[in-house]
Amino acid sequence: MQGPNSFPRIAYCTLAAAALILLSVGTGQATDEERPFLPQFLVSSTIPANGDLNPYGVALIPDDFPGGGLVRPGDVLVSNFNNSANLEGTGTTIIKLTPPDIVPSVTIGQSGNAVTFFQSNLAGLSTALGVLQRGFILVGNVPTTDGTPATLSQGALQVVDRHGNLLETLSDATFLDSPWDLTIRDLGTQAQVFVSNVQSGTVVRLDVAVSSSKVTVLNKTQIAVGYAHATNPVVLVLGPTGLTYDPHTDVLYVASTADNAIFAVPHAGKATAPVMKGTPVFADPHLRGPLALVFAPNGHLLTTNGDAVNSDPTHPSEIVEFTKSGGFIREFNVDAGQGGAFGMAILSGEHGFNFAAVDDVPNDISFYSLPTHHGSEDRD
């Protein structure tokens, strides 16, 4: 989804997203005098030195990520889909941001403070951005040569080490034709990588082995098919996007943009054959082209509204919170205009959790670091 290079920053957008997280975790045991009203947060440009635009994927580096590389625990990674001319499917960078509570000298909110972590030889880095805890970053791409649907071509999935070096490019016309988003079930020496393919309307599972030096694909399985998918002159391409996995129930949730619905794929970690979309769990009027999809710490689901199926040009771009059973909770603005919400990520830790969401309109990211006040993992 394409946005202009700059846009007036609306303060309530940032505070609304912060309110979303604060309301989700609830109140704790601290006294009013001890408890801050505002969370720790930053708003920063995602534009690197080469001018890439349109931030899509977001990933947070976990606490157990190995040291000695260009990224450290707490860092934020963002993949860019457009180049400096704002042509869709031509961006080639993953940028890194280090929050100021980790390195106090970080400059906040100025264009160009995004440091390039990885420069890809493939174009159109997508929302398919994830981290393996043993020290690897996965990123997908959906490329064009001129920013139009006419030149869309096959994508791939790249494996990058913590030093920003490309280790391997996974290319497969059947299983990885257009990696648009992904989610990872990380088991340390093994992992399951779930990938949505936007041009074929499919979701696949990659079973991989992870050593200290490489990632090896052991098996590829198509687990869901039949999602609506099509090229679009405004937003380039529509299809299945956001994925998030519930290990307690072995269910994969899929945000299908063109279907304007969230689906549940059963037995996702064990399936040997695909289902037709899965079971629809949320097809609410509040949805307007769902994109990224994550679990909140309280067990609710969050999806970003990209407005691809929204006919109202005055409607704000939002994050929507809902339950696994399909109950709408609330929505919060990411941008006052359309097309701002895309990638987001949540990472829980021992003392709290981090939340980050991009806004494609001004090309920036909002990052929040918040304490955990009570045990909030509840996905049953």
N, C-alpha and C positions, 0 to 999 in steps of 0.2 A: 504494500500500500504506500503510495507516494505522497510525501508532504513537502512543503516549502522549506527553505534553508533556515528560516527564523520565524518566530511567532511570539507575540507578547506573552510573558509568563503570568499565569493567573494564580495568585497565592492560594485560593481556596482549593484548587486542584490538588496541591501537595498536601494540605491539611486534611482533605477528605480521604486521601489514601492512607494517611497516618491514622485517621479515625477508624478506618476499616480494620486495621490491625489491632488497635487498642481495644476496640469493641469485641474483637474475636477472642482475645486472650482473657478478657475479664479483669477483675480487680484482685489485688493480692493482700498480703498481710502488713505491708509497710504503712506507717502512719502518714497522714496528709502532709506533715512537715517534711518527711523523707522522700515522698514520691513526687517525681517531676511531672509537670503537666505535659511537656513536649518530649517526644522521643529524640534520640540522636538521629539526625538525618542529614543527607547532603543532596543537592541537585547539581548535576554536572553534565557538561557537554559530552557527547559520544563521538564527536568528529575528530579523527586522527589527523596527523600531519598531511596525509595525501588527500584529505577533504572528503572521504567517503561519508555517505549519508544514509538515512533510513535504517536506524537500529532495529534489529529483529529479535535475535536470540539473546537470552540472558542466562548466565550461569554463575554460581557462587562457589568459591573454593572452600572445601570443608576443612575442619580442624585437623584431621588426620592425613591431609595431603602432604607428601614428602617435601622436604626443603631442598635448598640448593639450586632452585630454578628461578625463572623470571616471574613466577607467580607464587604467592604465599597464602596460607589460610586467611580468610577474610576478604581477599581480593574479589572484585566483580569483573566478569568478562562479558563483552557484548559483541555480537557479530553484525556487520553492516551489509545490507543487501544492495545498496545503490552506490555508484561512484560519485565523484565530485560534481558531475554534470547532472546528477539526480536521475540517471537512467536505471530503470529497474532491472535487477538481475545482473548487475555489473560490479557490485561492491566486492572487495577482496580482503578485508581486514577484520581481525578480532582485536578489539581494544581492551586494555586493562585499566581499571580504576582501583586505587587503594583508599579506603575510607579514612577520614582524618583521625579517628580514634586509634588507628593503627600507626599511621605516620602523620603527626600533627602538622607537618609543613605542607601537606597537600593543598593545592589551590582549588577552591570550590567554585563551580559555576561559570568558569571562563572557557570560551571556545578554544579548543586545541589542547586542553589539559588531559585528554584521553591519550594514553601511551599505546602504541601499536605493539601487541604481543605476538601476533602471527600475521604474516603477509602470504596469502594463498596464491597459488598459480591457477586456481579455479575461480570463476566469477559467480556472483549471486549467493553469498553466504546467507543461509536461511535461519529460521528459528530453531533448527535442529542443532542445538548447542548443548553439550553436556560434559560432565567431569567424572572420570573414574578415580576412585580414592587412592589408587596405587601410583598416580602421577601422570594421567593422560587426559587429553581433551579431545572430544569428538565434535566435528562440525560438518553439516551437510551443505549442499549448494544446489540451486536451481538457476541455471544460467540463461542469459540472452546475450546477443551481440549488440543490440541497438535499443534495448529497453522495451520492446514490444512483444506481444504474444507470437507474432509471426516467426521470431527467431528463438523461441524456447527450445532447449535441447536437453539431453539426458544429464542428470546430476550424478552425484557420488557422495560418499561419506569419507572424510579425511580423519586420520589419527595423528594427533600432534602431541609431542612430549612437553614436559614442564619447562623446557628451555626454548619453546617456540619453534622446534624443528619438526618438519613433516616426516613422519615415519612410514605411512602407508596410505594409499588411496584405494578405498573399497568401491568397486564399480560393478554393477550387475543390472542388466537391462530388465530383469524380472523382479528382483527384490529391492533394488535401490535405484529406481529410475528417476526419482525426484524427491529426495529426503527433505521434508518441509518442517518437521518437528520431531523430537524424540524425547523419551524418558528412559531412565536407567534403573534397573534393580541391581544394585551393586553388592556383591557378596565377597569382595576382596579378590581372591585369586580367580573367581569366576563372576560373570555378570550376564544379565539379559538386557539387551538394548532393543527397545520398541521404537519403530520408525514409521511415521506416516509419509506416504507418497502422494503428493498433491496432483500429479498429472495422470495417475492411474486410479486414484480413489481407493487405495489399499493401505493396510497396516501390516507390517512384518515384525517378526521377532528374530533377533540375532543372538544366539547363544555363543558367548565368547570366553576364552581363557585369557587371564591377565597375569603376566609375569612382571618383573621389575624393569624389563626392557622392551616388551612388545605386547600387542593385543592380537590374539589369534581367533578368527571366526571358526567355530566348530560346526555350527548348523544354522541354516536360514529357513524360516517357516513363515508362510503367509497365514495370518490368523484372522483377518477380517477384510472383506471386499464389499464393493457395491456402493461406496459413498459417492454422492454427487460431486462431479468435478468438471470444470470447464475453464477455458481461457476467458479473460475479461478485458475490454479495452481500457478500463480505468485502473483496476487493481492487479492486472496481469493474469492471475490464475487463482481459481478457487478450488478447494477440495478439503480433505481431512487435514487437520492441523494439530492442535494441542493434544497431548497425551499425558496421563498420570496414572500410576499403578498403585493398587491397594494390595500389599503382600498378605494381609490377613485373610482376604477373601479370594485372592488370585483373580481379581477383576481389573481390566484395563479400561479406563474411561477415555473417550475420544470426542473431541470437539470438531464437529463437521461443519465447516463454514457455509458451504452452499446448501446443505440440508437444514441449516439454522437450528441445530439440535445437538445435544450431548448424548452419546450412546455408551452402554456398558458391554464390554466383550468378556464373556465368562471364560474361566480356565485359561487365561491368557499365557501364563507361564508354562503350561503343559500341552496346550493344543497342538495337534498335528495336522489339522485341516482348518480352513477358514470358515467363519460364519458370515452371514449376510448382514453387515453393519453392526449387529448386536442388538441389545434391547434399548429403545429410547428411554432415557431417564429424566431429561429436562428439555422441553420444547416450549419455553415460556415466552410470552410477548416481550419480556425484557431483553431477550436475545436479539441481536442485530448483526449476525455474522460472527459467531464465536471463533476465537483464534487460540491463544495460549490457554493452558489449563493446568492448575496445580491444586494440591491439597493444602488447606490452611491447617495450622496446628490444632484447631478445635475439631477437625474431621470434616468440616465443610469443604466444598469445592469452590474455586475461584476461576472465572474465565474472563478474558478480555473481549470486549465488543469492538470489532474492527469496522463496523458499519458498512460492510460490503453489500448487505441486503437491506440497508436502511434508506428509505425514500425521503426522509426528512433531513434536509441539509443543515438545519439549525440545531439538530440534536447533538448533545455532547458525547464524547467518546468515554467509555466507562469500563470499570471492573464490576462484574456481577458475582455475588455470593449466593450459593444455594446448597441444599443438603443432598446427600447421596440418593435420597428417596424422591428428589425432584421438587422440594419445597423452596420457593424463592425467599431469600433472607433480606438482602438489600443491594443497592448499587451505588457506586461512587465514581465521580468524574476523574478521568485522567487528563482530559483536555476539554476546553470549552467548545471546540469544533469537532468535526468527524475525523476518523482515521488516525487518531493518536495512539490508542492502546494496541500493543502487540505483545512482545515478550515480557515475561515476569518470572521470578524465581523466589522460593522460600527455602531457607536452610535453618533447621533447628539444631541447637547445641545444648551443652550442659547448663549454661546460665541464661539462655535466651534464644532469640532467633533473629535472623536478618531477612529482610524483604526488599526486593528491587523490582522496578517496573519501568520500561521505557515509554517515552512519548515520541512518536514518529514525526509529529508536527514541528517542534522546535529542535529535534534531534538531541534529546537529553535523556537522562535517567535519574530517577528518584530512588534513593537508598535509605532504608530505615533499619536501625539496630535497636531492638526492644527486649526487655527482660521477660523471662517466663515467670509468671506469678503463681502458676499452679500446673499440675499435670494436665495437659490439654490434648494429648494424642488420643483420639477417640474415633475410630473409623468403623466400629462394629455396627 
